[in-house]
Amino acid sequence: MLALVRNLVEWVPTSADWAAIVAGPLALVGYLAGSLTAAEVGRRRDHAWVAEAVAGAVTLLVATIAWDIGMQAAPRGAFGAVGTYSNQALGAWVSIALWTGAAALVGSVAPVWTGFRGGLTGMGPGVALAAVYVPLLGAAGIVAGALVGSLTGRPRVGVAVGLAVVVGTAYLAWIADLQPTFGITIGPESALWAAVVCGVLFARNGRMAA
């Protein structure tokens, strides 16, 4: 499928303008893909773990497609809109892939077909994106969340703490310029992306009163 996508997008001109033009539609496609996935696994009444795994796989697929299209559209040396003049700025194609993946996560949590209610937890897509793009942040959040959840016996508290650790680690890595061996550059845009994704996951899963 990825080879087919690469062949289909060869017609996309390479320019900063075209990178901006394709970013919005790709985010919309990501959201709709996440929404359709949530609706389909809900219709089939898949086990929760299966549903989250399927949503995670779909999220990575659309993010990878967005990466390929972004690489075709964005000139080499083009950066994302956040932190453009920072030495930690992301390539435009990385930025497009991240936000397309985030849109797919939002679609799985709040599918348009059900009035933005009754979606998945989003943890599957969140873990999948973290594992591929920000493994350091994902590992820190999972370890902290699992530890707190097991010690307190309250999984939702563990989720809230884990998400807070992800955001805090992203900020510290950005400020201290601690770059991981694997994954994307940690900087202003990746820290913002992590905060947005964690905010969505917290709203769905981590509320203390829920």
N, CA and C atoms as a LAMMPS dump frame, in Angstrom:
ITEM: TIMESTEP
0
ITEM: NUMBER OF ATOMS
630
ITEM: BOX BOUNDS ff ff ff
-5.0000000000000000e+02 5.0000000000000000e+02
-5.0000000000000000e+02 5.0000000000000000e+02
-5.0000000000000000e+02 5.0000000000000000e+02
ITEM: ATOMS id mol type element x y z
1 1 1 N 0.828 -1.208 0
2 1 2 C 0 0 0
3 1 3 C 0.866 1.263 0
4 2 1 N 1.934 1.249 0.817
5 2 2 C 2.799 2.424 0.873
6 2 3 C 3.475 2.682 -0.469
7 3 1 N 3.849 1.608 -1.165
8 3 2 C 4.446 1.776 -2.492
9 3 3 C 3.442 2.402 -3.448
10 4 1 N 2.176 1.982 -3.34
11 4 2 C 1.123 2.559 -4.186
12 4 3 C 0.958 4.044 -3.893
13 5 1 N 0.97 4.39 -2.598
14 5 2 C 0.843 5.8 -2.219
15 5 3 C 1.996 6.604 -2.791
16 6 1 N 3.219 6.062 -2.698
17 6 2 C 4.375 6.787 -3.235
18 6 3 C 4.224 7.04 -4.731
19 7 1 N 3.683 6.059 -5.445
20 7 2 C 3.48 6.24 -6.884
21 7 3 C 2.401 7.278 -7.17
22 8 1 N 1.354 7.292 -6.342
23 8 2 C 0.237 8.2 -6.582
24 8 3 C 0.577 9.653 -6.273
25 9 1 N 1.519 9.878 -5.335
26 9 2 C 1.787 11.257 -4.914
27 9 3 C 2.967 11.87 -5.647
28 10 1 N 3.494 11.175 -6.625
29 10 2 C 4.619 11.743 -7.364
30 10 3 C 4.248 13.026 -8.111
31 11 1 N 2.943 13.184 -8.359
32 11 2 C 2.505 14.387 -9.072
33 11 3 C 2.504 15.616 -8.172
34 12 1 N 2.594 15.438 -6.842
35 12 2 C 2.531 16.574 -5.919
36 12 3 C 3.793 17.419 -6.079
37 13 1 N 3.65 18.698 -6.394
38 13 2 C 4.838 19.549 -6.542
39 13 3 C 5.576 19.684 -5.212
40 14 1 N 6.85 19.932 -5.301
41 14 2 C 7.669 20.119 -4.106
42 14 3 C 7.844 21.603 -3.843
43 15 1 N 7.189 22.088 -2.803
44 15 2 C 7.32 23.489 -2.396
45 15 3 C 6.748 23.631 -0.996
46 16 1 N 7.161 24.687 -0.314
47 16 2 C 6.642 24.939 1.029
48 16 3 C 5.135 25.185 0.987
49 17 1 N 4.664 25.843 -0.083
50 17 2 C 3.231 26.093 -0.214
51 17 3 C 2.452 24.785 -0.304
52 18 1 N 2.958 23.834 -1.08
53 18 2 C 2.263 22.565 -1.24
54 18 3 C 2.306 21.738 0.034
55 19 1 N 3.383 21.852 0.796
56 19 2 C 3.426 21.168 2.088
57 19 3 C 2.308 21.678 2.993
58 20 1 N 2.086 22.995 2.978
59 20 2 C 0.995 23.573 3.771
60 20 3 C -0.366 23.171 3.223
61 21 1 N -0.475 23.079 1.9
62 21 2 C -1.76 22.735 1.274
63 21 3 C -2.196 21.319 1.63
64 22 1 N -1.252 20.368 1.637
65 22 2 C -1.639 18.977 1.889
66 22 3 C -1.811 18.679 3.375
67 23 1 N -1.266 19.525 4.257
68 23 2 C -1.296 19.223 5.685
69 23 3 C -2.724 19.145 6.223
70 24 1 N -3.562 20.126 5.869
71 24 2 C -4.934 20.141 6.364
72 24 3 C -5.758 18.941 5.921
73 25 1 N -5.818 18.668 4.611
74 25 2 C -6.556 17.482 4.158
75 25 3 C -6.045 16.178 4.759
76 26 1 N -4.743 16.054 4.962
77 26 2 C -4.213 14.833 5.563
78 26 3 C -4.683 14.688 7.004
79 27 1 N -4.724 15.786 7.744
80 27 2 C -5.24 15.724 9.113
81 27 3 C -6.708 15.31 9.109
82 28 1 N -7.49 15.826 8.159
83 28 2 C -8.896 15.446 8.051
84 28 3 C -9.037 13.964 7.722
85 29 1 N -8.22 13.483 6.791
86 29 2 C -8.233 12.052 6.454
87 29 3 C -7.875 11.223 7.681
88 30 1 N -6.893 11.689 8.45
89 30 2 C -6.523 10.976 9.67
90 30 3 C -7.681 10.892 10.642
91 31 1 N -8.382 12.013 10.842
92 31 2 C -9.525 12.008 11.761
93 31 3 C -10.614 11.051 11.284
94 32 1 N -10.929 11.097 9.996
95 32 2 C -11.968 10.224 9.461
96 32 3 C -11.559 8.754 9.542
97 33 1 N -10.271 8.47 9.325
98 33 2 C -9.791 7.085 9.439
99 33 3 C -9.955 6.588 10.868
100 34 1 N -9.609 7.434 11.838
101 34 2 C -9.792 7.049 13.236
102 34 3 C -11.253 6.86 13.587
103 35 1 N -12.117 7.74 13.063
104 35 2 C -13.552 7.627 13.322
105 35 3 C -14.137 6.352 12.724
106 36 1 N -13.754 6.051 11.488
107 36 2 C -14.249 4.837 10.838
108 36 3 C -13.782 3.585 11.575
109 37 1 N -12.547 3.603 12.037
110 37 2 C -12.023 2.456 12.776
111 37 3 C -12.813 2.238 14.058
112 38 1 N -13.066 3.317 14.805
113 38 2 C -13.832 3.204 16.048
114 38 3 C -15.234 2.669 15.773
115 39 1 N -15.85 3.161 14.693
116 39 2 C -17.198 2.701 14.357
117 39 3 C -17.203 1.228 13.964
118 40 1 N -16.204 0.798 13.209
119 40 2 C -16.157 -0.583 12.737
120 40 3 C -15.898 -1.561 13.875
121 41 1 N -14.923 -1.273 14.738
122 41 2 C -14.652 -2.194 15.843
123 41 3 C -15.806 -2.187 16.838
124 42 1 N -16.507 -1.049 16.934
125 42 2 C -17.694 -1.013 17.779
126 42 3 C -18.819 -1.857 17.204
127 43 1 N -18.978 -1.808 15.891
128 43 2 C -20.018 -2.611 15.244
129 43 3 C -19.743 -4.091 15.405
130 44 1 N -18.469 -4.474 15.317
131 44 2 C -18.1 -5.883 15.434
132 44 3 C -18.006 -6.335 16.89
133 45 1 N -18.084 -5.371 17.816
134 45 2 C -17.978 -5.676 19.249
135 45 3 C -16.683 -6.431 19.574
136 46 1 N -15.592 -5.946 18.997
137 46 2 C -14.293 -6.542 19.274
138 46 3 C -13.925 -6.354 20.742
139 47 1 N -13.093 -7.262 21.239
140 47 2 C -12.559 -7.094 22.585
141 47 3 C -11.815 -5.765 22.654
142 48 1 N -11.823 -5.155 23.834
143 48 2 C -11.229 -3.822 23.984
144 48 3 C -9.77 -3.785 23.538
145 49 1 N -8.992 -4.811 23.877
146 49 2 C -7.583 -4.824 23.499
147 49 3 C -7.416 -4.944 21.986
148 50 1 N -8.279 -5.754 21.382
149 50 2 C -8.229 -5.91 19.923
150 50 3 C -8.584 -4.589 19.253
151 51 1 N -9.63 -3.949 19.749
152 51 2 C -10.072 -2.681 19.17
153 51 3 C -8.973 -1.629 19.252
154 52 1 N -8.309 -1.538 20.4
155 52 2 C -7.243 -0.554 20.561
156 52 3 C -6.05 -0.877 19.659
157 53 1 N -5.743 -2.18 19.522
158 53 2 C -4.63 -2.571 18.651
159 53 3 C -4.926 -2.231 17.2
160 54 1 N -6.157 -2.478 16.764
161 54 2 C -6.541 -2.146 15.394
162 54 3 C -6.462 -0.634 15.183
163 55 1 N -6.98 0.131 16.132
164 55 2 C -6.926 1.594 16.017
165 55 3 C -5.486 2.09 15.995
166 56 1 N -4.619 1.462 16.795
167 56 2 C -3.21 1.842 16.785
168 56 3 C -2.56 1.577 15.447
169 57 1 N -2.875 0.416 14.849
170 57 2 C -2.302 0.078 13.54
171 57 3 C -2.78 1.045 12.465
172 58 1 N -4.061 1.389 12.485
173 58 2 C -4.601 2.333 11.5
174 58 3 C -3.965 3.708 11.683
175 59 1 N -3.781 4.12 12.916
176 59 2 C -3.161 5.418 13.195
177 59 3 C -1.744 5.479 12.639
178 60 1 N -0.962 4.426 12.87
179 60 2 C 0.391 4.401 12.331
180 60 3 C 0.391 4.376 10.809
181 61 1 N -0.577 3.674 10.224
182 61 2 C -0.656 3.612 8.762
183 61 3 C -0.89 4.994 8.172
184 62 1 N -1.883 5.732 8.688
185 62 2 C -2.176 7.048 8.114
186 62 3 C -1.042 8.024 8.404
187 63 1 N -0.374 7.893 9.556
188 63 2 C 0.756 8.768 9.856
189 63 3 C 1.92 8.491 8.906
190 64 1 N 2.139 7.223 8.594
191 64 2 C 3.217 6.865 7.668
192 64 3 C 2.921 7.354 6.261
193 65 1 N 1.67 7.226 5.838
194 65 2 C 1.273 7.751 4.529
195 65 3 C 1.473 9.266 4.494
196 66 1 N 1.081 9.941 5.581
197 66 2 C 1.268 11.392 5.648
198 66 3 C 2.746 11.752 5.599
199 67 1 N 3.577 10.948 6.239
200 67 2 C 5.043 11.169 6.194
201 67 3 C 5.529 11.107 4.747
202 68 1 N 5.091 10.074 4.008
203 68 2 C 5.527 9.927 2.617
204 68 3 C 5.054 11.086 1.747
205 69 1 N 3.793 11.458 1.911
206 69 2 C 3.268 12.578 1.121
207 69 3 C 3.977 13.875 1.504
208 70 1 N 4.224 14.055 2.801
209 70 2 C 4.939 15.244 3.253
210 70 3 C 6.346 15.318 2.698
211 71 1 N 7.023 14.182 2.621
212 71 2 C 8.375 14.173 2.06
213 71 3 C 8.365 14.53 0.583
214 72 1 N 7.294 14.152 -0.114
215 72 2 C 7.183 14.508 -1.523
216 72 3 C 6.895 16 -1.687
217 73 1 N 6.042 16.541 -0.814
218 73 2 C 5.609 17.929 -0.974
219 73 3 C 6.603 18.937 -0.394
220 74 1 N 7.234 18.592 0.719
221 74 2 C 8.067 19.571 1.419
222 74 3 C 9.488 19.59 0.864
223 75 1 N 10.018 20.762 0.589
224 75 2 C 11.426 20.843 0.17
225 75 3 C 12.346 20.414 1.304
226 76 1 N 13.487 19.864 0.985
227 76 2 C 14.46 19.527 2.016
228 76 3 C 14.896 20.814 2.715
229 77 1 N 14.925 20.76 4.008
230 77 2 C 15.254 21.953 4.776
231 77 3 C 14.042 22.733 5.217
232 78 1 N 12.827 22.313 4.78
233 78 2 C 11.602 22.978 5.235
234 78 3 C 11.239 22.456 6.615
235 79 1 N 10.799 23.36 7.487
236 79 2 C 10.485 22.99 8.858
237 79 3 C 9.009 23.199 9.138
238 80 1 N 8.557 22.573 10.238
239 80 2 C 7.185 22.77 10.679
240 80 3 C 6.959 24.197 11.137
241 81 1 N 5.694 24.54 11.37
242 81 2 C 5.341 25.92 11.7
243 81 3 C 5.725 26.297 13.122
244 82 1 N 5.934 25.311 14.002
245 82 2 C 6.257 25.584 15.404
246 82 3 C 7.769 25.495 15.592
247 83 1 N 8.338 26.53 16.176
248 83 2 C 9.776 26.525 16.458
249 83 3 C 10.631 26.511 15.208
250 84 1 N 10.202 27.239 14.191
251 84 2 C 10.902 27.218 12.906
252 84 3 C 12.371 27.594 13.039
253 85 1 N 12.669 28.546 13.909
254 85 2 C 14.04 29.043 14.016
255 85 3 C 14.822 28.359 15.145
256 86 1 N 14.237 27.322 15.728
257 86 2 C 14.935 26.57 16.763
258 86 3 C 15.814 25.495 16.131
259 87 1 N 16.921 25.167 16.798
260 87 2 C 17.745 24.075 16.289
261 87 3 C 17.113 22.712 16.577
262 88 1 N 15.951 22.729 17.233
263 88 2 C 15.206 21.498 17.507
264 88 3 C 13.93 21.41 16.668
265 89 1 N 13.844 22.239 15.627
266 89 2 C 12.657 22.24 14.78
267 89 3 C 12.537 20.919 14.026
268 90 1 N 11.304 20.506 13.782
269 90 2 C 11.041 19.274 13.051
270 90 3 C 10.952 19.561 11.561
271 91 1 N 11.346 18.586 10.74
272 91 2 C 11.107 18.692 9.312
273 91 3 C 9.614 18.78 9.033
274 92 1 N 9.252 19.463 7.972
275 92 2 C 7.832 19.661 7.671
276 92 3 C 7.103 18.333 7.51
277 93 1 N 7.762 17.331 6.918
278 93 2 C 7.099 16.046 6.715
279 93 3 C 6.88 15.318 8.041
280 94 1 N 7.801 15.51 8.999
281 94 2 C 7.622 14.92 10.331
282 94 3 C 6.435 15.574 11.023
283 95 1 N 6.363 16.897 10.907
284 95 2 C 5.251 17.638 11.499
285 95 3 C 3.915 17.164 10.924
286 96 1 N 3.843 16.996 9.626
287 96 2 C 2.61 16.544 8.978
288 96 3 C 2.226 15.158 9.489
289 97 1 N 3.195 14.267 9.605
290 97 2 C 2.91 12.911 10.085
291 97 3 C 2.418 12.923 11.526
292 98 1 N 3.056 13.708 12.383
293 98 2 C 2.665 13.761 13.794
294 98 3 C 1.23 14.229 13.962
295 99 1 N 0.877 15.322 13.295
296 99 2 C -0.455 15.885 13.492
297 99 3 C -1.527 15.065 12.788
298 100 1 N -1.168 14.381 11.71
299 100 2 C -2.117 13.453 11.089
300 100 3 C -2.39 12.283 12.026
301 101 1 N -1.335 11.758 12.658
302 101 2 C -1.516 10.695 13.638
303 101 3 C -2.348 11.153 14.822
304 102 1 N -2.093 12.374 15.293
305 102 2 C -2.884 12.907 16.402
306 102 3 C -4.35 13.045 16.012
307 103 1 N -4.608 13.459 14.764
308 103 2 C -5.985 13.576 14.292
309 103 3 C -6.676 12.215 14.258
310 104 1 N -5.936 11.179 13.85
311 104 2 C -6.508 9.834 13.846
312 104 3 C -6.834 9.389 15.262
313 105 1 N -5.975 9.729 16.215
314 105 2 C -6.255 9.41 17.62
315 105 3 C -7.534 10.099 18.086
316 106 1 N -7.671 11.381 17.763
317 106 2 C -8.887 12.114 18.144
318 106 3 C -10.115 11.469 17.507
319 107 1 N -9.992 11.037 16.245
320 107 2 C -11.112 10.384 15.583
321 107 3 C -11.525 9.099 16.269
322 108 1 N -10.565 8.331 16.776
323 108 2 C -10.898 7.088 17.46
324 108 3 C -11.549 7.345 18.816
325 109 1 N -11.212 8.477 19.441
326 109 2 C -11.773 8.819 20.748
327 109 3 C -13.153 9.471 20.603
328 110 1 N -13.291 10.338 19.618
329 110 2 C -14.531 11.101 19.435
330 110 3 C -14.987 10.995 17.985
331 111 1 N -15.516 9.831 17.58
332 111 2 C -15.926 9.648 16.176
333 111 3 C -17.131 10.5 15.809
334 112 1 N -17.052 11.105 14.636
335 112 2 C -18.127 11.989 14.197
336 112 3 C -19.426 11.225 13.989
337 113 1 N -19.328 9.939 13.636
338 113 2 C -20.52 9.155 13.308
339 113 3 C -21.422 8.928 14.513
340 114 1 N -20.873 9.044 15.727
341 114 2 C -21.666 8.813 16.938
342 114 3 C -21.836 10.089 17.757
343 115 1 N -21.772 11.223 17.088
344 115 2 C -21.932 12.492 17.786
345 115 3 C -20.783 12.791 18.724
346 116 1 N -19.586 12.32 18.367
347 116 2 C -18.364 12.549 19.141
348 116 3 C -18.4 11.88 20.516
349 117 1 N -19.209 10.826 20.634
350 117 2 C -19.305 10.087 21.894
351 117 3 C -19.095 8.599 21.639
352 118 1 N -18.775 7.88 22.697
353 118 2 C -18.728 6.433 22.614
354 118 3 C -17.57 5.865 21.827
355 119 1 N -16.485 6.613 21.705
356 119 2 C -15.336 6.108 20.974
357 119 3 C -14.457 5.221 21.838
358 120 1 N -13.284 4.918 21.335
359 120 2 C -12.326 4.103 22.058
360 120 3 C -11.6 4.954 23.1
361 121 1 N -10.744 4.307 23.885
362 121 2 C -9.989 5.066 24.886
363 121 3 C -8.874 5.892 24.253
364 122 1 N -8.414 5.486 23.071
365 122 2 C -7.313 6.183 22.415
366 122 3 C -5.947 5.748 22.896
367 123 1 N -5.91 4.851 23.889
368 123 2 C -4.617 4.431 24.422
369 123 3 C -3.82 3.619 23.398
370 124 1 N -4.508 2.811 22.589
371 124 2 C -3.818 2.049 21.553
372 124 3 C -3.098 2.947 20.556
373 125 1 N -3.817 3.903 19.948
374 125 2 C -3.133 4.849 19.061
375 125 3 C -2.052 5.668 19.765
376 126 1 N -2.318 6.062 21.015
377 126 2 C -1.33 6.853 21.738
378 126 3 C -0.037 6.088 21.976
379 127 1 N -0.16 4.845 22.405
380 127 2 C 1.031 4.023 22.641
381 127 3 C 1.761 3.75 21.329
382 128 1 N 0.999 3.486 20.26
383 128 2 C 1.618 3.21 18.958
384 128 3 C 2.414 4.414 18.465
385 129 1 N 1.839 5.602 18.545
386 129 2 C 2.54 6.811 18.107
387 129 3 C 3.778 7.068 18.96
388 130 1 N 3.64 6.892 20.273
389 130 2 C 4.777 7.119 21.158
390 130 3 C 5.897 6.132 20.868
391 131 1 N 5.551 4.876 20.638
392 131 2 C 6.572 3.854 20.406
393 131 3 C 7.396 4.148 19.16
394 132 1 N 6.764 4.703 18.136
395 132 2 C 7.445 4.947 16.869
396 132 3 C 8.157 6.3 16.863
397 133 1 N 7.494 7.337 17.371
398 133 2 C 8.027 8.688 17.207
399 133 3 C 8.749 9.227 18.449
400 134 1 N 8.226 8.935 19.637
401 134 2 C 8.838 9.471 20.87
402 134 3 C 8.965 8.352 21.906
403 135 1 N 9.778 7.333 21.64
404 135 2 C 9.859 6.188 22.559
405 135 3 C 10.336 6.555 23.958
406 136 1 N 11.213 7.55 24.071
407 136 2 C 11.673 7.972 25.389
408 136 3 C 10.507 8.481 26.234
409 137 1 N 9.683 9.333 25.644
410 137 2 C 8.538 9.877 26.374
411 137 3 C 7.538 8.784 26.716
412 138 1 N 7.283 7.896 25.744
413 138 2 C 6.335 6.816 25.983
414 138 3 C 6.791 5.895 27.098
415 139 1 N 8.073 5.544 27.102
416 139 2 C 8.595 4.65 28.137
417 139 3 C 8.495 5.302 29.517
418 140 1 N 8.819 6.583 29.607
419 140 2 C 8.743 7.283 30.895
420 140 3 C 7.308 7.303 31.414
421 141 1 N 6.349 7.575 30.524
422 141 2 C 4.96 7.619 30.94
423 141 3 C 4.418 6.264 31.353
424 142 1 N 4.759 5.224 30.605
425 142 2 C 4.263 3.889 30.915
426 142 3 C 4.813 3.392 32.249
427 143 1 N 6.108 3.584 32.468
428 143 2 C 6.713 3.133 33.723
429 143 3 C 6.105 3.874 34.913
430 144 1 N 6.015 5.203 34.817
431 144 2 C 5.459 5.986 35.924
432 144 3 C 3.992 5.641 36.157
433 145 1 N 3.228 5.543 35.079
434 145 2 C 1.803 5.242 35.22
435 145 3 C 1.551 3.862 35.802
436 146 1 N 2.31 2.879 35.33
437 146 2 C 2.148 1.516 35.84
438 146 3 C 2.523 1.437 37.313
439 147 1 N 3.596 2.13 37.704
440 147 2 C 4.036 2.114 39.092
441 147 3 C 2.999 2.742 40.01
442 148 1 N 2.516 3.933 39.638
443 148 2 C 1.535 4.616 40.473
444 148 3 C 0.216 3.849 40.498
445 149 1 N -0.202 3.342 39.347
446 149 2 C -1.448 2.578 39.307
447 149 3 C -1.396 1.34 40.175
448 150 1 N -0.262 0.634 40.178
449 150 2 C -0.145 -0.576 40.985
450 150 3 C -0.048 -0.263 42.473
451 151 1 N 0.641 0.838 42.82
452 151 2 C 0.791 1.194 44.229
453 151 3 C -0.508 1.714 44.84
454 152 1 N -1.271 2.457 44.053
455 152 2 C -2.503 3.042 44.574
456 152 3 C -3.723 2.153 44.347
457 153 1 N -3.612 1.21 43.414
458 153 2 C -4.778 0.396 43.073
459 153 3 C -5.829 1.176 42.311
460 154 1 N -5.467 2.31 41.757
461 154 2 C -6.399 3.166 41.002
462 154 3 C -5.815 3.41 39.613
463 155 1 N -6.243 2.622 38.639
464 155 2 C -5.688 2.748 37.285
465 155 3 C -5.827 4.147 36.696
466 156 1 N -6.928 4.815 36.989
467 156 2 C -7.116 6.154 36.41
468 156 3 C -6.103 7.151 36.961
469 157 1 N -5.732 6.985 38.224
470 157 2 C -4.684 7.848 38.779
471 157 3 C -3.371 7.553 38.076
472 158 1 N -3.101 6.264 37.832
473 158 2 C -1.887 5.9 37.107
474 158 3 C -1.85 6.496 35.714
475 159 1 N -2.996 6.474 35.023
476 159 2 C -3.067 7.065 33.687
477 159 3 C -2.773 8.557 33.757
478 160 1 N -3.391 9.248 34.712
479 160 2 C -3.187 10.693 34.837
480 160 3 C -1.721 11.018 35.12
481 161 1 N -1.111 10.272 36.033
482 161 2 C 0.297 10.514 36.368
483 161 3 C 1.195 10.2 35.173
484 162 1 N 0.918 9.08 34.491
485 162 2 C 1.722 8.717 33.326
486 162 3 C 1.682 9.775 32.246
487 163 1 N 0.495 10.31 31.986
488 163 2 C 0.367 11.351 30.967
489 163 3 C 1.098 12.628 31.394
490 164 1 N 1.002 12.961 32.68
491 164 2 C 1.711 14.147 33.182
492 164 3 C 3.22 13.967 33.05
493 165 1 N 3.707 12.75 33.289
494 165 2 C 5.14 12.482 33.161
495 165 3 C 5.586 12.625 31.709
496 166 1 N 4.763 12.184 30.773
497 166 2 C 5.103 12.346 29.357
498 166 3 C 5.285 13.817 29.017
499 167 1 N 4.327 14.642 29.422
500 167 2 C 4.406 16.075 29.119
501 167 3 C 5.614 16.705 29.812
502 168 1 N 5.819 16.363 31.089
503 168 2 C 6.945 16.915 31.817
504 168 3 C 8.285 16.491 31.233
505 169 1 N 8.397 15.229 30.845
506 169 2 C 9.639 14.737 30.239
507 169 3 C 9.907 15.424 28.908
508 170 1 N 8.843 15.626 28.116
509 170 2 C 9.005 16.317 26.834
510 170 3 C 9.521 17.733 27.045
511 171 1 N 8.973 18.428 28.045
512 171 2 C 9.408 19.795 28.312
513 171 3 C 10.87 19.828 28.775
514 172 1 N 11.212 18.937 29.699
515 172 2 C 12.582 18.913 30.211
516 172 3 C 13.578 18.542 29.109
517 173 1 N 13.212 17.563 28.282
518 173 2 C 14.106 17.161 27.187
519 173 3 C 14.294 18.302 26.194
520 174 1 N 13.239 19.074 25.968
521 174 2 C 13.327 20.23 25.072
522 174 3 C 14.263 21.287 25.658
523 175 1 N 14.033 21.654 26.922
524 175 2 C 14.812 22.723 27.544
525 175 3 C 16.284 22.325 27.689
526 176 1 N 16.509 21.071 28.087
527 176 2 C 17.885 20.616 28.308
528 176 3 C 18.526 20.084 27.034
529 177 1 N 17.759 20.039 25.949
530 177 2 C 18.239 19.519 24.668
531 177 3 C 18.786 18.096 24.819
532 178 1 N 17.997 17.256 25.495
533 178 2 C 18.35 15.846 25.663
534 178 3 C 17.688 15.056 24.548
535 179 1 N 18.451 14.737 23.539
536 179 2 C 17.901 14.08 22.366
537 179 3 C 18.087 12.554 22.462
538 180 1 N 17.004 11.806 22.263
539 180 2 C 17.096 10.346 22.346
540 180 3 C 17.812 9.766 21.131
541 181 1 N 18.29 8.538 21.306
542 181 2 C 18.942 7.851 20.196
543 181 3 C 17.938 7.467 19.116
544 182 1 N 16.732 7.11 19.551
545 182 2 C 15.681 6.702 18.624
546 182 3 C 14.536 7.703 18.672
547 183 1 N 13.826 7.822 17.549
548 183 2 C 12.674 8.7 17.499
549 183 3 C 13.012 10.066 16.926
550 184 1 N 12.029 10.944 16.98
551 184 2 C 12.18 12.276 16.405
552 184 3 C 12.874 13.221 17.381
553 185 1 N 13.245 14.39 16.879
554 185 2 C 13.866 15.416 17.711
555 185 3 C 12.857 15.93 18.735
556 186 1 N 13.289 16.024 19.987
557 186 2 C 12.444 16.594 21.034
558 186 3 C 12.715 18.092 21.096
559 187 1 N 11.7 18.875 20.796
560 187 2 C 11.83 20.326 20.772
561 187 3 C 10.478 20.967 20.983
562 188 1 N 10.314 22.218 20.573
563 188 2 C 9.057 22.929 20.851
564 188 3 C 7.833 22.271 20.227
565 189 1 N 7.939 21.819 18.971
566 189 2 C 6.752 21.242 18.334
567 189 3 C 6.432 19.863 18.877
568 190 1 N 7.441 19.027 19.079
569 190 2 C 7.166 17.697 19.61
570 190 3 C 6.641 17.777 21.045
571 191 1 N 7.119 18.759 21.829
572 191 2 C 6.594 18.943 23.185
573 191 3 C 5.138 19.402 23.138
574 192 1 N 4.824 20.321 22.22
575 192 2 C 3.438 20.761 22.049
576 192 3 C 2.557 19.601 21.614
577 193 1 N 3.035 18.817 20.66
578 193 2 C 2.279 17.652 20.187
579 193 3 C 2.009 16.677 21.324
580 194 1 N 3.03 16.409 22.142
581 194 2 C 2.853 15.495 23.273
582 194 3 C 1.816 16.034 24.249
583 195 1 N 1.826 17.35 24.49
584 195 2 C 0.852 17.944 25.407
585 195 3 C -0.567 17.82 24.858
586 196 1 N -0.739 18.044 23.553
587 196 2 C -2.072 17.937 22.939
588 196 3 C -2.577 16.501 23.01
589 197 1 N -1.735 15.552 22.623
590 197 2 C -2.134 14.144 22.644
591 197 3 C -2.467 13.701 24.065
592 198 1 N -1.612 14.061 25.017
593 198 2 C -1.871 13.679 26.404
594 198 3 C -3.121 14.359 26.951
595 199 1 N -3.375 15.591 26.519
596 199 2 C -4.602 16.268 26.935
597 199 3 C -5.844 15.533 26.457
598 200 1 N -5.818 15.07 25.22
599 200 2 C -6.949 14.301 24.683
600 200 3 C -7.129 13.004 25.464
601 201 1 N -6.027 12.304 25.714
602 201 2 C -6.102 11.036 26.439
603 201 3 C -6.559 11.244 27.882
604 202 1 N -6.117 12.32 28.494
605 202 2 C -6.552 12.608 29.868
606 202 3 C -8.049 12.903 29.91
607 203 1 N -8.524 13.692 28.952
608 203 2 C -9.945 14.022 28.921
609 203 3 C -10.808 12.764 28.767
610 204 1 N -10.259 11.77 28.056
611 204 2 C -11.021 10.536 27.815
612 204 3 C -10.859 9.52 28.931
613 205 1 N -9.682 9.465 29.564
614 205 2 C -9.376 8.341 30.455
615 205 3 C -8.957 8.708 31.873
616 206 1 N -8.429 9.898 32.079
617 206 2 C -7.734 10.148 33.322
618 206 3 C -8.442 11.033 34.33
619 207 1 N -9.686 11.35 34.111
620 207 2 C -10.358 12.235 35.056
621 207 3 C -10.539 11.535 36.395
622 208 1 N -10.113 12.195 37.445
623 208 2 C -10.116 11.573 38.775
624 208 3 C -11.526 11.209 39.246
625 209 1 N -12.496 12.008 38.832
626 209 2 C -13.856 11.777 39.335
627 209 3 C -14.582 10.71 38.553
628 210 1 N -13.998 10.26 37.414
629 210 2 C -14.704 9.304 36.579
630 210 3 C -14.742 7.926 37.237
